[in-house]
Amino acid sequence: MKRAERHHLKENELQRAATEVRRFYSERQQQASWVFAVAGAVAVVALGYFFWREHVQSRAHELLAQATTVQDARIAVPGTPDAKGTFPTERARLQAALVKFKAAADAYPSTDAGLFARSQEAAGQLALGNSALAITAYQDVIARAGSSSIYAQTARLGLAEAQARGGQYDQAISTFRDLSQRKDGPLPVDGILMQLGRTYRDAGKRADAQVTFNRIVQEFPDSPFTADAKRELETLNKS
């Protein structure tokens, strides 16, 4: 069934529901108490919200799908037979995808699809070296998603990375340190500690970096980051 037809059916269902409520109350106007009227009104509002929300979510996912299609497009040399629908460079593809992700996030900023799109926009801006724009986008996700949401927590991780790349070391360290203390969260503590240690290193805080890398080695011996932490420690000890 086409999307337009489904939407038309939803509108008809809502109209029928409203008509039934009005007819019910009209036929029993002498007998029914105000409770029935309120219940009918609530039912109409609830149905209306349900159909409206479903339509919004559907449209948001459509825009997100358009963005991911661009993001997954192939790279090909212009002018070649298979170049149609492709991009000449990864940077060109990323820039085009950013436009789509931003459009999806701007149109439906508080939906799951919108929050994901904004996160992708932020990550793309960071990949392009635009740390200030990435920070703004990540902050928008955090503000809209709620502190316990996975979107907010991953956005905080991205925000700290963007702050570190932008030279805002104190802010980045504070965010990484806070995230590393949430052992029951969905984010890997060992990975966060690795980022924290590197940020300490880049900020010139050698002692703090050593403590952090040692913590990875001691507390997470089987972590895929342990080898990197050991190399960081060797480099720090030599310098």
N, C-alpha and C positions, 0 to 999 in steps of 0.2 A: 504493500500500500504506500502511495506517495506521501511525503511529509505534509504537504498542503492538505491532503485529504484527511490525514490523522488529526491535524490541527483543527480542521473544520468539524470533524466529529466531536472533538473535545468541547468546542464551543457550543455545539448543539446539545451535548449532554448537560453542560452547565445551564443552558437556557431552559431545558426541560426540568432540571432540578428546581430552578427558581420558580418556574411556572407551577410546579406541583406544590411547593410550599405556599405560594400565594393562594392557590385554589383551596388547599386544605384549610388555611386560616379563614378564607372568605366563607366557605361552607359552614364553618363552625364558629363564626364570629360571635354568636350569641352565647355559646356554651364555653368556648375555649378561654382559658385564662391567659394572662400576659406571658406566662411561662412558655406556652406553646409558640407564641409569636417570637419570643427571644430565641428559643431553641431553633426555630425555622431560620431566623436571621443568621444565627451562628453557623448552621449547616450550609447556607449559601456562601457565607464568607469563607468557610473552611474548604468547600469545594472549589471556589474561585481561586483561593491561594494555592491549592494543590495543582490545579491545571496551569496556573500562571508560573509556578515554580518549575514544573516539568518542562514547560515551553522554554523558560530561561535557561535551564540546565542543558536542554537539547541544543539550543542555539550557541551557547558557550562552548560546548564540546565540538560543534561544527567549526567554529573559528579556531579552536585549538588544533583540530585535525588539519586544517589548512596550513597552520604554522609548522606542524611537525612534518607535513609533506614537503615543505620547502627545506626544512632542516635535514631531511633524509635524501634530498635530491643528489644526483650524481654530479661529479666534477668531470668536465670534458672540455677539450680544446674547441673554441668557437670555430664554426665553419665546417666541422667534421660532420659526417652523415648522422651520427648518433648524438649530436649536441643539443637537439631540441629538448627543452624542459630541464636543462642542466645549467651549471654555473661554471665560469672559467677558473675560479679559485675558491678555496675554502672561506676566505675572508668575504668574498662577494656573496657566497651562500649564507654565511652567518649574518651579514648585514640585512639581507632580504628576509631571513627568518625572524630577525629582531623586530622588523616592522610588523610582521604578522602576530608575533607573540604580544607585542605592545597593544595592538588593536584588540586582541581577545581579552587582555587584562583590563584595558580601559573600558571596554563595553560591559563586562560582567566581573568586576573586581573582587567581589566577595564569594563567588562560587568556587567550587573545587577546581574547575577548569581554569577559572580566572587566576586563582592563586598559583596554580602550577605554571600558567603562562607567564605571570610576573616573575616567578622564580627563574624560569628559563630566560626571560629578558635580562634579568640581573646577571646570570651566569654568562650570557653572551656579551654583555657590556664589559664584564671583567676579562673575558677572553680577548676582547678587542683593546684592552688597556684603559678602558674608561672607568676607573675605580669610583669616581664621584657619582656617576650615573648608576653604577652597580649598587653602591651604598643606598642611594635613594630608593631604588627598586626593592632591595631586600628589606629596608625599613617599612615600606608599604605592606609587604607580605606579613611582617611581624605584627604590625598594627591591626591588620584585618583578620588574621587567622586565629588569634587567641593563643595564650602562652603555652597551653598544653597540646596544641595541634602539631602534628609532624611537619606541617608546612612552616610553622613559626620556628621550630627548633632547627630544621635544616637551613632556614633563612638566616638564623643567627650565626650558624657556622659559616655560611657564605658571606655574611656581613663582616665577620671577623677577618676572613681572608681578604676581603676588599679593603678593609681598614688597614691591614698590614701592608698590602701592596701600595696603598696610598700614603704610606709613611705615618699613619695614625697608630703607632705601636702601643701606646698606653691603652687606648680603647680596645684594640684587638686583643691584647693580653688579658684584659679584664673579661672580655667575652669568652675567649678560649678557656680561661681558668674556671669561669662559672660553669661552662658546659662540661668540663672534665670532672666536675664534682657530682654530676648527675649519673650515678652508676646504674640506676634503674631505667634510664632513658633509652630511646631507640638508636642513639648515635654511639659509635664505637669509641670508648674512652681512650684506647691506645692510639687511635688515629688523631683524636683531638689533642692528646699530649704531644704527639709528633709535631703538629702544627704550632702548638704553644712553644715547644722547645726551639723551633726554627725562628719563631717571632722574637723570642728572647735573644737569640743569637744575632738576628738582624738589627735588633735594637741596641746591641752592644752590651747586653746584660749576660755576660759569660757565665757567671756563677749560677744564675737562675736556669740558664740553658742546660748546664751540666747536671743540675739536680733533676731537671725534668727528663732528660734523656736517660739518666740512671734509673729513674722510676720506671720507665718503659722496660728496660732490661731486667729489672728485678721483679716487677709485678706482672709483666706480660712476656715471659720467656718464649712462648710459642707464637707470639704475634708476628705477622708479616712485616711489622715496622721495627722489630728488634734489631735486625741487621743494619737498617738505616740509622737507628739510634746509636749503635756501636760505632759506626763510621763517623757520625757526628762527634761523638766523644773523642775519638782518636784525633780528629782534625782540631778540636778545641784544645786537646792536651799538647799538641805540637806547636800551636800558635802562641 
